[in-house]
Amino acid sequence: MFLALRFLYIKSFMKTENLQHQFGEKPKRLPPWLRKKIRLSERVTEMNKIIQEKNLHTVCQSAGCPNFCECFEKPTATFMILGNLCTRNCRFCGVPKGAPTPPDPEEPDHVAEAVEDLKLRHVVITSVTRDDLEDGGAAQFARTIEAVRQRRPETTTEVLIPDFQGSATSLKTVLDSGVDILNHNVETVPRLYPDVRPMADFEQSLRVLAQAKQLSPRIITKSGIMLGLGEREEELEFLFRHLAAVRCDALTIGQYLAPNSSSFPTVEYIHPDDFERYRLMAEAAGIRWVYSGPYVRSSYNAETLMDVVKETRLE
């Protein structure tokens, strides 16, 4: 199992470094700030064992996230429900595409059991996009959150949801579960959607965040974007203003790394100084909590945001 974990970790970088893009270009070698040491431990192996025993998926593993060893060590994890096959063809994502199987009715309990076994203080639940389901998988999200809260009430919960094809009913189903943080990623600037997210719509993603606040005014809303896809600074300013306009509370900004040879190419490696500049820009636009850096991902250090939220509400 140790070797399997090591292979998974290294593979996420080799796919980026050795990528031959469709334009015949070779990506530049990873800069020093994007080279991360492997830190496999008994804790990481233990977490992986529990996840496998309960037949669960994590986005950490399915998408080849470079932070999975660090997160597993804490321990934190982002459980990916509704299977491991996505019905959309987003070109930035490493999660497999295909025809998924029906939702597993035992999955919510298995996630809750894993949360209890791992004694997680904060858990993130995400999913593949399930356009084949009438509710987009909203009921499975709700059942999973409710199972976690019943089994381990002291654990705070966060969901990273798809757009549910704009269904306010599906969104309300998730919010009614009592979730603490609702995350929906806009991923990139509107101009790049046709190439990066051809089956999604920027305005619809903004509506998801806006509707969440309308349906549940106290919910903490969160979104995330990737840099290095060819976006322009003025486009990022536009995006930050629009997220602030729908009262998005938190934003993650990270470096895009193409997961495989058929993915949208990594156009640029963004310097850490620029990540800091964009953090300040997003905060100036009106977003309250911004986490920005080369290795930041949607659920990276998610429990830290939850701690900040708790402290703020006590003030």
C-alpha positions as CSV (number, residue, x, y, z in Angstrom):
1,M,0.0,0.0,0.0
2,F,2.9,2.3,0.8
3,L,4.2,1.9,-2.8
4,A,0.7,2.5,-4.2
5,L,0.4,5.7,-2.3
6,R,3.9,6.8,-3.4
7,F,3.0,6.1,-7.1
8,L,-0.2,8.1,-6.8
9,Y,1.7,11.1,-5.4
10,I,4.5,11.0,-8.0
11,K,2.0,10.5,-10.9
12,S,0.3,13.8,-10.3
13,F,3.5,15.6,-11.0
14,M,4.8,13.4,-13.8
15,K,1.7,14.0,-15.8
16,T,2.3,17.7,-15.6
17,E,6.1,17.7,-16.2
18,N,6.1,15.2,-19.1
19,L,2.9,16.5,-20.8
20,Q,2.9,16.7,-24.6
21,H,0.1,19.2,-25.3
22,Q,-2.2,19.1,-28.3
23,F,-0.3,22.1,-29.7
24,G,3.0,20.2,-29.7
25,E,4.4,22.2,-26.8
26,K,6.3,20.9,-23.9
27,P,5.5,22.6,-20.6
28,K,8.3,24.3,-18.8
29,R,9.9,22.4,-15.9
30,L,8.1,22.9,-12.6
31,P,9.6,26.0,-10.8
32,P,11.1,25.5,-7.3
33,W,8.0,26.7,-5.5
34,L,5.9,23.9,-7.1
35,R,8.2,21.1,-6.0
36,K,6.9,19.4,-3.0
37,K,8.6,16.7,-1.0
38,I,6.8,13.3,-0.4
39,R,5.9,12.8,3.2
40,L,4.3,9.3,3.5
41,S,3.7,8.2,7.0
42,E,1.8,5.5,9.0
43,R,-1.1,8.0,9.4
44,V,-1.4,8.5,5.7
45,T,-1.4,4.7,5.1
46,E,-3.9,4.2,7.9
47,M,-6.3,6.8,6.4
48,N,-6.0,5.2,3.0
49,K,-6.8,1.8,4.4
50,I,-10.0,3.0,6.1
51,I,-11.1,4.7,2.9
52,Q,-10.5,1.6,0.9
53,E,-12.2,-0.7,3.4
54,K,-15.4,1.3,3.2
55,N,-15.2,1.5,-0.6
56,L,-15.1,5.3,-0.6
57,H,-13.5,7.8,-2.9
58,T,-11.7,11.0,-2.1
59,V,-11.1,13.8,-4.5
60,C,-7.6,13.9,-3.1
61,Q,-6.8,10.6,-4.8
62,S,-9.2,10.6,-7.8
63,A,-8.0,14.0,-9.0
64,G,-4.3,13.3,-8.1
65,C,-4.1,16.3,-5.7
66,P,-0.5,17.0,-4.7
67,N,-1.6,17.9,-1.1
68,F,-3.1,14.5,-0.2
69,C,-0.2,13.4,2.0
70,E,-0.3,16.6,4.0
71,C,-4.1,16.5,4.4
72,F,-4.2,12.8,5.4
73,E,-1.5,13.5,8.0
74,K,-3.6,16.1,9.8
75,P,-6.0,14.1,9.3
76,T,-8.4,15.7,6.9
77,A,-10.0,14.4,3.7
78,T,-12.5,15.4,1.0
79,F,-14.8,12.5,0.4
80,M,-16.2,12.2,-3.1
81,I,-19.7,10.7,-3.2
82,L,-21.9,9.4,-6.0
83,G,-19.1,7.3,-7.5
84,N,-15.9,8.1,-9.4
85,L,-17.2,8.8,-12.9
86,C,-18.3,12.3,-14.0
87,T,-21.0,13.1,-16.6
88,R,-19.2,16.2,-17.8
89,N,-16.1,16.8,-19.8
90,C,-14.4,19.7,-18.1
91,R,-10.9,19.8,-19.5
92,F,-9.1,20.9,-16.3
93,C,-10.2,17.9,-14.2
94,G,-8.5,14.6,-13.7
95,V,-11.5,12.7,-12.4
96,P,-12.6,10.0,-14.9
97,K,-15.5,10.6,-17.2
98,G,-18.1,8.1,-18.2
99,A,-21.6,6.6,-17.4
100,P,-21.9,6.3,-13.6
101,T,-23.7,3.7,-11.6
102,P,-26.8,4.5,-9.4
103,P,-26.1,6.1,-6.1
104,D,-25.0,3.6,-3.3
105,P,-27.7,3.8,-0.6
106,E,-25.0,2.7,2.0
107,E,-22.6,5.4,1.0
108,P,-23.8,8.1,3.5
109,D,-23.3,5.7,6.4
110,H,-19.9,4.6,5.2
111,V,-18.7,8.2,5.0
112,A,-20.1,8.9,8.5
113,E,-18.3,5.8,9.8
114,A,-15.0,6.9,8.3
115,V,-15.4,10.4,9.8
116,E,-16.0,8.8,13.2
117,D,-13.1,6.3,12.8
118,L,-10.7,9.1,11.7
119,K,-12.0,11.5,14.4
120,L,-12.2,14.3,11.9
121,R,-13.0,17.8,13.3
122,H,-14.1,19.1,9.9
123,V,-15.2,17.1,6.8
124,V,-15.6,18.2,3.2
125,I,-18.1,16.3,1.0
126,T,-17.9,16.7,-2.8
127,S,-19.1,14.7,-5.8
128,V,-18.7,14.1,-9.4
129,T,-21.3,16.0,-11.5
130,R,-24.3,13.7,-11.9
131,D,-26.4,15.3,-14.7
132,D,-28.0,11.8,-15.1
133,L,-29.9,12.2,-11.8
134,E,-33.1,14.2,-11.5
135,D,-31.8,16.1,-8.5
136,G,-28.1,16.1,-9.5
137,G,-27.3,14.0,-6.4
138,A,-28.6,16.6,-3.9
139,A,-30.4,14.0,-1.8
140,Q,-27.2,11.9,-1.5
141,F,-25.4,15.1,-0.3
142,A,-28.1,15.7,2.3
143,R,-28.2,12.1,3.5
144,T,-24.4,12.1,3.9
145,I,-24.3,15.3,5.9
146,E,-27.1,14.2,8.1
147,A,-25.4,10.8,8.7
148,V,-22.2,12.6,9.7
149,R,-24.0,14.9,12.1
150,Q,-25.9,12.1,13.7
151,R,-22.8,9.9,14.2
152,R,-20.3,12.7,15.1
153,P,-22.2,15.9,16.0
154,E,-19.1,17.8,17.0
155,T,-17.7,17.6,13.4
156,T,-18.4,20.6,11.2
157,T,-19.3,20.0,7.6
158,E,-18.7,21.5,4.2
159,V,-19.9,20.6,0.8
160,L,-18.3,21.3,-2.6
161,I,-21.3,21.0,-4.9
162,P,-21.8,21.0,-8.7
163,D,-24.2,23.5,-10.2
164,F,-27.2,21.1,-10.1
165,Q,-28.0,22.5,-13.6
166,G,-29.3,25.6,-11.8
167,S,-32.0,23.8,-9.7
168,A,-32.9,25.9,-6.6
169,T,-34.8,22.8,-5.3
170,S,-31.7,20.7,-5.3
171,L,-29.7,23.5,-3.7
172,K,-32.3,23.8,-0.9
173,T,-32.2,20.1,-0.3
174,V,-28.4,20.4,0.5
175,L,-28.8,23.5,2.6
176,D,-31.6,22.0,4.7
177,S,-29.2,19.3,5.8
178,G,-27.6,21.8,8.2
179,V,-24.3,22.0,6.4
180,D,-21.9,24.7,7.8
181,I,-20.1,25.8,4.6
182,L,-21.4,25.6,1.0
183,N,-18.7,25.7,-1.7
184,H,-19.2,26.0,-5.4
185,N,-16.3,26.7,-7.7
186,V,-16.4,29.1,-10.6
187,E,-13.0,27.7,-11.5
188,T,-11.8,30.3,-14.1
189,V,-12.8,33.5,-15.9
190,P,-15.8,33.6,-18.2
191,R,-13.8,33.9,-21.4
192,L,-12.2,30.5,-20.8
193,Y,-15.4,28.5,-20.1
194,P,-15.9,27.2,-23.6
195,D,-12.4,25.6,-23.6
196,V,-12.1,24.7,-19.9
197,R,-15.7,24.1,-18.7
198,P,-17.7,23.6,-21.9
199,M,-20.7,22.1,-20.1
200,A,-20.9,24.8,-17.4
201,D,-21.9,28.5,-17.4
202,F,-20.3,31.3,-15.4
203,E,-23.6,33.1,-14.7
204,Q,-25.2,29.9,-13.5
205,S,-22.4,29.3,-11.1
206,L,-22.8,32.8,-9.7
207,R,-26.5,32.2,-9.3
208,V,-25.8,29.1,-7.2
209,L,-23.8,31.2,-4.8
210,A,-26.4,34.0,-4.8
211,Q,-29.3,31.5,-4.3
212,A,-27.5,29.9,-1.4
213,K,-27.5,33.2,0.5
214,Q,-31.1,33.8,-0.4
215,L,-32.2,30.4,0.9
216,S,-30.0,30.3,3.9
217,P,-28.7,33.8,4.9
218,R,-26.3,32.5,7.6
219,I,-24.6,29.9,5.4
220,I,-20.9,30.6,4.7
221,T,-20.5,30.5,0.9
222,K,-17.2,29.8,-0.7
223,S,-15.7,29.5,-4.3
224,G,-12.4,28.6,-5.9
225,I,-10.4,29.5,-9.0
226,M,-7.3,28.2,-10.8
227,L,-4.6,30.4,-12.2
228,G,-2.3,29.5,-15.1
229,L,-5.0,28.9,-17.7
230,G,-4.3,32.0,-19.6
231,E,-6.5,34.4,-17.7
232,R,-5.8,38.1,-17.7
233,E,-5.5,40.4,-14.6
234,E,-8.5,42.6,-15.6
235,E,-10.5,39.4,-16.0
236,L,-9.6,38.4,-12.5
237,E,-10.7,41.8,-11.2
238,F,-14.0,41.3,-13.0
239,L,-14.4,37.8,-11.4
240,F,-13.6,39.1,-7.9
241,R,-16.1,41.9,-8.2
242,H,-18.9,39.5,-9.3
243,L,-18.2,37.0,-6.5
244,A,-18.3,39.9,-4.0
245,A,-21.6,41.1,-5.6
246,V,-23.3,37.7,-4.8
247,R,-21.9,37.9,-1.2
248,C,-19.4,35.1,-1.6
249,D,-17.6,34.9,1.8
250,A,-14.5,32.9,1.0
251,L,-12.3,32.2,-2.1
252,T,-9.4,29.8,-2.8
253,I,-6.9,30.7,-5.5
254,G,-4.4,28.0,-6.6
255,Q,-2.1,27.0,-9.5
256,Y,-3.6,24.9,-12.3
257,L,-1.6,21.8,-13.1
258,A,-2.8,19.8,-16.2
259,P,-3.6,16.3,-14.9
260,N,-3.1,14.4,-18.2
261,S,-2.2,14.8,-21.9
262,S,-5.8,15.4,-23.0
263,S,-6.4,18.2,-20.5
264,F,-6.3,21.9,-21.1
265,P,-2.6,22.8,-21.1
266,T,-0.9,24.7,-18.2
267,V,-0.2,28.0,-19.9
268,E,1.8,29.6,-17.1
269,Y,3.2,29.0,-13.6
270,I,2.2,31.8,-11.4
271,H,4.8,33.2,-9.0
272,P,3.9,33.3,-5.2
273,D,4.2,37.1,-5.2
274,D,1.4,37.3,-7.7
275,F,-0.7,35.0,-5.7
276,E,-0.3,37.4,-2.8
277,R,-1.2,40.3,-5.0
278,Y,-4.4,38.6,-6.2
279,R,-5.3,37.8,-2.6
280,L,-5.2,41.5,-1.8
281,M,-7.1,42.3,-4.9
282,A,-9.9,39.9,-4.0
283,E,-10.1,41.2,-0.5
284,A,-10.2,44.8,-1.8
285,A,-13.1,43.7,-4.0
286,G,-15.1,42.7,-0.9
287,I,-14.4,38.9,-0.4
288,R,-13.9,38.4,3.4
289,W,-11.6,35.4,3.5
290,V,-9.1,34.7,0.7
291,Y,-6.6,31.8,0.6
292,S,-4.2,32.2,-2.3
293,G,-1.0,30.3,-3.2
294,P,0.5,27.8,-5.6
295,Y,-0.7,24.7,-3.7
296,V,-4.1,26.1,-2.5
297,R,-7.0,23.9,-3.5
298,S,-10.8,24.1,-2.9
299,S,-10.7,22.1,0.4
300,Y,-7.0,22.7,1.3
301,N,-6.9,23.8,5.0
302,A,-10.7,23.9,5.0
303,E,-10.8,23.3,8.7
304,T,-8.8,26.6,9.2
305,L,-11.6,28.6,7.6
306,M,-14.1,26.9,9.8
307,D,-12.1,27.8,12.9
308,V,-12.0,31.5,11.7
309,V,-15.8,31.4,11.1
310,K,-16.4,30.1,14.6
311,E,-14.2,32.8,16.2
312,T,-15.9,35.5,14.2
313,R,-19.4,34.4,15.2
314,L,-18.3,34.5,18.9
315,E,-17.2,38.1,18.6
